Amino acid sequence: MACWLAKSEPGTYSYSDLERDGVTEWNGVHNALALQHLKRMRPGDALFFYHSGTERAIVGLARVSSVPRPDPSDARGSWTVEVRPVRPLRGAILLGEMRGDPALAGLALFRMTRLSVLPVTPGQRAAILAHEPPAGSPARTAQGSPRGSRSSQRVARARKRDAT
């Protein structure tokens, strides 16, 4: 199974929103390279849920639960996949902490900072998970603003149903 990192502004759609909803459509991706990554996702693939903006931290684990497909609600030609939560991390894994780890030197997150969907190698996945605090230790939280940017297009399927 492949592993991915997907970014979302926590004020727009956070990991706690994903846990509450139980499933969401990962959509609104328009960058050509990010779309290529999204189209390579397969059911069962692992996904790190990254809070962007001022938090800049991996906060949860999720799983891809559908094949990629064109997003019928997006006239710009975006695609979508279904994502389900696995579990929140015991503590946020901060961007600065990851940057200091030589095992993560090649992580795409450091080179392609504006992409919202990025691949993670098996070695990088293990190195990222090694930064998670041990069970029973005090939880770390990401610092930052509770508001996200208006540019993020993440919309939960459950919210769409509630609006209609």
C-alpha positions as CSV (number, residue, x, y, z in Angstrom):
1,M,0.0,0.0,0.0
2,A,1.2,3.5,-0.8
3,C,1.3,6.3,1.7
4,W,0.4,10.0,1.1
5,L,0.3,13.3,3.0
6,A,-2.7,15.5,2.4
7,K,-2.9,19.1,3.7
8,S,-6.0,21.0,4.8
9,E,-6.5,24.3,6.6
10,P,-7.8,23.3,10.1
11,G,-10.3,26.2,10.1
12,T,-11.8,24.9,6.8
13,Y,-11.7,21.2,7.4
14,S,-9.7,19.6,10.3
15,Y,-8.9,16.1,11.4
16,S,-11.5,16.4,14.1
17,D,-14.1,17.3,11.4
18,L,-13.1,14.1,9.6
19,E,-13.5,12.1,12.8
20,R,-16.9,13.6,13.4
21,D,-18.1,13.0,9.8
22,G,-16.6,9.5,9.5
23,V,-15.8,10.0,5.8
24,T,-15.1,12.9,3.4
25,E,-14.5,13.5,-0.2
26,W,-10.9,14.8,-0.7
27,N,-11.6,17.3,-3.4
28,G,-10.7,20.8,-4.6
29,V,-7.2,19.8,-5.8
30,H,-6.3,21.8,-8.9
31,N,-2.5,21.8,-9.1
32,A,-1.4,19.4,-11.9
33,L,1.2,17.5,-9.9
34,A,-1.1,17.2,-6.8
35,L,-3.8,15.9,-9.1
36,Q,-1.4,13.3,-10.5
37,H,-0.7,12.1,-6.9
38,L,-4.4,12.0,-6.1
39,K,-5.1,10.0,-9.2
40,R,-2.5,7.4,-8.0
41,M,-4.3,6.8,-4.7
42,R,-6.0,3.4,-4.2
43,P,-8.4,2.1,-1.6
44,G,-6.4,1.0,1.5
45,D,-3.6,3.5,1.0
46,A,-2.4,5.2,4.2
47,L,-2.7,9.0,4.5
48,F,-1.1,11.5,6.9
49,F,-3.5,14.3,7.7
50,Y,-1.5,17.6,7.8
51,H,-2.9,20.8,9.2
52,S,-1.5,23.6,7.1
53,G,-1.5,27.3,7.7
54,T,-0.1,28.4,11.0
55,E,-0.3,24.9,12.6
56,R,2.0,23.1,10.2
57,A,1.8,19.6,11.7
58,I,0.7,16.1,11.0
59,V,-2.2,15.5,13.4
60,G,-3.9,12.3,12.3
61,L,-3.9,9.1,10.3
62,A,-6.5,8.3,7.6
63,R,-7.1,5.8,4.9
64,V,-8.2,6.2,1.3
65,S,-11.5,4.3,0.8
66,S,-12.4,4.8,-2.9
67,V,-10.8,4.9,-6.3
68,P,-10.1,8.4,-7.7
69,R,-12.8,9.7,-9.9
70,P,-13.7,13.0,-11.6
71,D,-15.4,15.5,-9.3
72,P,-18.8,16.2,-10.9
73,S,-19.2,19.3,-8.9
74,D,-16.0,20.9,-10.2
75,A,-16.0,22.5,-13.6
76,R,-12.2,22.9,-13.5
77,G,-11.6,19.2,-13.9
78,S,-10.6,18.2,-10.4
79,W,-10.8,14.6,-9.1
80,T,-11.8,13.3,-5.7
81,V,-11.2,10.3,-3.4
82,E,-13.0,9.2,-0.3
83,V,-11.0,9.4,2.9
84,R,-11.9,7.9,6.3
85,P,-10.2,8.5,9.7
86,V,-8.0,5.9,11.3
87,R,-6.9,7.7,14.5
88,P,-5.6,11.0,15.7
89,L,-1.9,11.0,16.6
90,R,-1.0,11.0,20.3
91,G,0.6,14.4,19.6
92,A,1.1,16.7,16.7
93,I,4.2,16.0,14.6
94,L,5.4,19.5,13.9
95,L,7.0,20.6,10.6
96,G,10.1,22.0,12.3
97,E,10.6,18.6,14.1
98,M,10.4,16.7,10.8
99,R,12.8,19.2,9.1
100,G,15.4,18.3,11.8
101,D,15.3,14.6,11.1
102,P,17.9,13.4,8.5
103,A,15.8,10.4,7.7
104,L,13.2,12.9,6.3
105,A,15.6,15.0,4.2
106,G,13.9,14.0,0.9
107,L,10.3,14.4,2.1
108,A,8.3,16.1,-0.7
109,L,6.7,18.3,1.9
110,F,9.9,20.3,2.2
111,R,10.5,20.7,-1.5
112,M,7.0,21.3,-2.8
113,T,5.4,23.3,0.0
114,R,2.3,24.4,-2.0
115,L,1.1,21.0,-3.1
116,S,-1.9,19.7,-1.1
117,V,-1.3,16.0,-1.9
118,L,2.2,14.5,-1.6
119,P,3.7,11.0,-1.7
120,V,5.5,9.5,1.3
121,T,8.0,6.6,0.9
122,P,7.9,3.6,3.3
123,G,11.1,4.8,5.0
124,Q,9.7,8.3,5.4
125,R,6.4,6.9,6.8
126,A,8.4,5.0,9.5
127,A,10.5,8.0,10.3
128,I,7.4,10.2,10.7
129,L,5.7,7.7,13.0
130,A,8.8,7.5,15.1
131,H,8.2,11.2,16.0
132,E,4.8,10.3,17.5
133,P,5.0,10.6,21.3
134,P,4.8,7.3,23.2
135,A,1.5,6.2,24.7
136,G,0.9,7.8,28.1
137,S,3.1,10.8,27.5
138,P,1.6,14.3,27.5
139,A,0.0,15.2,24.2
140,R,1.7,17.8,22.0
141,T,-0.6,20.2,20.1
142,A,0.2,22.3,17.1
143,Q,0.3,26.0,17.9
144,G,-1.4,28.4,15.6
145,S,-4.5,30.2,14.6
146,P,-7.8,28.3,14.7
147,R,-8.8,30.0,11.4
148,G,-7.9,28.7,7.9
149,S,-7.6,30.5,4.6
150,R,-10.7,31.0,2.4
151,S,-8.8,29.5,-0.5
152,S,-9.1,25.9,0.7
153,Q,-11.9,24.0,-1.0
154,R,-12.3,21.0,1.3
155,V,-16.0,20.1,1.7
156,A,-17.2,17.1,3.7
157,R,-19.8,14.9,2.0
158,A,-21.8,14.9,5.2
159,R,-22.0,18.7,5.3
160,K,-23.2,18.7,1.7
161,R,-26.0,16.3,2.6
162,D,-27.0,18.5,5.6
163,A,-27.1,21.6,3.4
164,T,-29.6,20.1,1.0
